[in-house]
């Protein structure tokens, strides 16, 4: 069953880990997602705590010197998809530790990457 408030659940898990280990972590709660125009499903983030869900490259330049105008990476979705490779859909592995992604810890919400209804082409 999915949590009623995935961001709240992520915050609780994060706070419990920090209180037990004194280590600052980011928490991503994920679920399987079907994609328009693609076969197969991927895991995406449905709740986050302690990690910014999106990394913006707007205003930076690419390798050819072009200024990026719209590129924003849904970091937490990429983490969720990578974690699913280790967890397996039916392997009953409830958590995965992802190491190596450097992030600065701060309050966040999955709403930061959720499109508004007026900008959503599929609702």
Secondary structure as GFF3:
##gff-version 3
##sequence-region A 1 123
A	DSSP	alpha_helix	6	21	.	.	.	ID=ss1
A	DSSP	beta_strand	27	34	.	.	.	ID=ss2
A	DSSP	beta_strand	41	49	.	.	.	ID=ss3
A	DSSP	beta_strand	55	56	.	.	.	ID=ss4
A	DSSP	beta_strand	72	73	.	.	.	ID=ss5
A	DSSP	alpha_helix	75	87	.	.	.	ID=ss6
A	DSSP	three_ten_helix	110	113	.	.	.	ID=ss7
A	DSSP	three_ten_helix	117	119	.	.	.	ID=ss8
###
